[in-house]
Amino acid sequence: MNLKEHIRMVLKEETNFKISDNKYSKLIKNIILDYVNFNICKLVVTQIESIKNQYLVILITDEQLKSSYREELQKHLNDYLPLTIYVSISDGQDCQNYKKI
């Protein structure tokens, strides 16, 4: 893969991430990207505005995950950060068709 193709791929991936502009959202995103080992169709990290230090993570993936994966990821995030983080995962989606919507 040449540099131009690599840049296009990175830009395409970045458009599928919706990260809110508060101090922990980017950190949460980076921890998630280091933890997962599969394709992500969409990742949304947002702070729950009515409650301090609580975040919602929505993750849409290409493949079916084991049933306990959501709890494992949520525990992993809560162990690393002094926040309450709720994770929602929609797995087994067809990313190529999802991105067309």
GICORGI-V305074 format. One record per pair of residues at least 4 apart in sequence whose C-alpha atoms are under 8 Angstrom apart, sorted by the first residue. I is the first residue (numbers start at 1). GAP is how many residues later the second one is. D is the distance in Angstrom with one decimal. If there is no record, write none. Layout:
BEGIN
i:gap:d
I:GAP:D
I:GAP:D
END
This chain:
BEGIN
i:gap:d
1:4:6.2
1:5:6.5
2:4:6.3
3:4:6.2
4:4:6.3
5:4:6.2
6:4:6.3
7:4:6.1
8:4:6.1
9:4:6.2
10:4:6.1
11:4:6.4
12:4:7.1
13:4:7.3
16:25:6.7
16:26:5.0
16:27:6.6
17:25:5.8
17:26:4.8
17:27:5.9
18:24:7.9
18:25:6.2
18:26:4.7
18:27:6.4
19:6:6.1
19:7:6.7
19:10:7.5
19:24:7.9
19:25:5.8
19:26:5.0
19:27:6.3
20:5:6.0
20:6:7.9
20:25:6.3
20:26:5.2
20:27:7.2
21:4:6.8
21:5:7.9
22:4:7.9
22:25:7.6
23:4:7.8
24:4:6.1
25:4:6.2
25:20:6.0
25:21:6.7
25:22:7.5
26:4:6.2
27:4:6.3
28:4:6.2
28:17:7.5
28:49:7.3
29:4:6.2
29:16:7.0
30:4:6.2
31:4:6.2
31:46:7.3
32:4:6.1
32:41:7.8
32:45:7.8
35:38:7.9
38:23:7.6
38:24:7.6
38:25:7.6
39:22:6.1
39:23:5.9
39:24:7.7
40:19:7.1
40:20:6.1
40:21:4.6
40:22:6.4
40:55:7.9
41:18:7.7
41:19:5.3
41:20:5.2
41:21:6.3
41:54:5.3
41:57:7.4
41:58:7.3
42:16:7.8
42:17:5.9
42:18:5.0
42:19:7.1
43:14:7.2
43:15:5.7
43:16:4.7
43:17:6.5
44:12:7.9
44:13:5.6
44:14:5.0
44:15:6.6
45:10:7.0
45:11:5.8
45:12:4.7
45:13:6.6
46:9:5.7
46:10:5.4
46:11:6.7
47:6:7.4
47:7:6.0
47:8:4.3
47:9:6.2
48:4:7.3
48:5:7.8
48:6:5.6
48:7:5.4
48:8:6.7
53:30:5.3
53:31:6.3
54:29:6.0
54:30:4.7
54:31:5.7
54:32:7.8
55:28:7.6
55:29:6.4
55:30:4.8
55:31:6.2
56:29:5.9
56:30:4.9
56:31:6.0
56:32:7.7
57:28:7.2
57:29:6.1
57:30:4.7
57:31:6.1
58:29:6.1
58:30:4.9
58:31:5.9
58:32:7.9
59:28:7.6
59:29:6.2
59:30:4.8
59:31:6.3
60:29:5.8
60:30:4.8
60:31:5.8
60:33:7.1
61:28:7.5
61:29:6.4
61:30:4.8
61:31:6.2
61:32:6.0
61:34:7.3
62:29:6.3
62:30:5.1
62:31:4.9
62:32:5.5
62:33:5.4
63:28:5.8
63:29:4.2
63:30:6.5
63:31:7.8
64:27:5.2
64:28:4.3
64:29:8.0
65:4:6.5
65:26:6.4
65:27:7.4
68:4:6.3
69:4:6.1
70:4:6.1
70:17:6.4
70:18:6.8
70:19:6.4
71:4:6.0
71:16:7.8
72:4:6.1
73:4:6.2
73:14:7.4
74:4:6.1
74:11:6.5
74:12:6.4
74:13:5.7
75:4:5.9
76:4:6.5
77:4:6.1
77:8:6.9
78:4:6.8
78:5:6.3
78:6:6.2
78:7:6.2
93:5:7.2
94:4:6.0
95:4:5.9
96:4:6.7
97:4:6.9
END
